[in-house]
Amino acid sequence: MNYTPEMLEEYLTSKGEKKFKQVQIYEWLYQKQEYDFDNFSNVGKILINSLKEDFNLEFIKMEQVLEGPLVKKFLFRLIDNEKIEAVLMEHDYGLSVCVSSEVGCNMGCKFCESGRLKKVRNLETYEMVEQIILIEKYINKKITHVVVMGIGEPFDNYDNVINFIKIINNPKALAIGSRHITVSTCGLVPKIKDFMDLDWQVNLAISLHGATNEIRNQIMPVNKVYSIEQLIDALKEYIAKTNRRVTIEYVMLNMVNDKEEDALALVNLLKGMNVYVNLIPYNETNHIEFKRSTKERMDKFFNILKKNKINVTIRKEFGGNIKAACGQLRSESD
């Protein structure tokens, strides 16, 4: 589960095998869900022995499931006993899974529960892939959409996340369409530039949450490394090169980033750009002092953006009652 098609083909070549056997192996693993190499009946005994010697198909464990209306939160225990969480959301357009990409997170966004647990390590590619496989098994349905927005900063684990996308997008694997996959970053500018060079249709979302350096410096330490000017320049370059719309995530924090002047600053920042703003009602936790913007303040903020011809919606809420909503993922289980 750690190998992209290209990586598996290289492995096969190194063993003196034909590249086409990559397709057969993928079919066994992902379509037939067969994890005993001895049952790979069409790949040959010599290759089976090599696979048994070189690979381990040990799975992460699904340890707990919490259920709410249209949402389920899954706790997974990894082979080294670290823990991560993923969330399944039922939309009218299909089933979406929000996967984690790291154990903990080093970005330290002040309003985010996940960031209270400092990064322990990157997730391996297979640990991301198996989140989806195990959730599909649990619900006995096909996942149609994936967002890499769980615990961790995806672009801080760039190579493994890219390999994860290549696997789940492959038609012989999980066959999730590239336009149904979204990767979110808080603003790692060099990786945004790497991402734009991949020439594929995967969606990019930016956790912006402030329209000025003053506000982003206050709530998002990453802004002290990559300023808002650098981030916006990178997004303009990304849009020009890919001709794809970028989603701007903006969590609404009462009296922090939800004032009329903040809305106007956001208009000035994004005017003329091919973006879509997703206003997110803040999900309060017991450990963090920030409060949710009132409905009146959110509506006023929304109307200012709308009036100034910025594409904007207020995100439908999922999972707040089971701590599965945006910014609430943080494994506290023993």
Secondary structure, DSSP 8 states (H G I E B T S, - for coil): ----HHHHHHHHHHTT--TTHHHHHHIIIIIS----GGG-TTS-HHHHHHHHHH------EEEEEEEETTEEEEEEE-TTS-EEEEEEEEETTEEEEE---EES-SS--TT-SGGGS---EE--HHHHHHHHHHHHHHHTS---EEEE-SSS-GGGGHHHHHHHHHHHHSTTTT---GGGEEEEES--HHHHHHHHTT-S--EEEEE---SSHHHHHHH-GGGGTS-HHHHHHHHHHHHHHH---EEEEEEEBTTTT-SHHHHHHHHHHHTTS-EEEEEEE----TT----B--HHHHHHHHHHHHHTT--EEE-----GGGT-STT-------
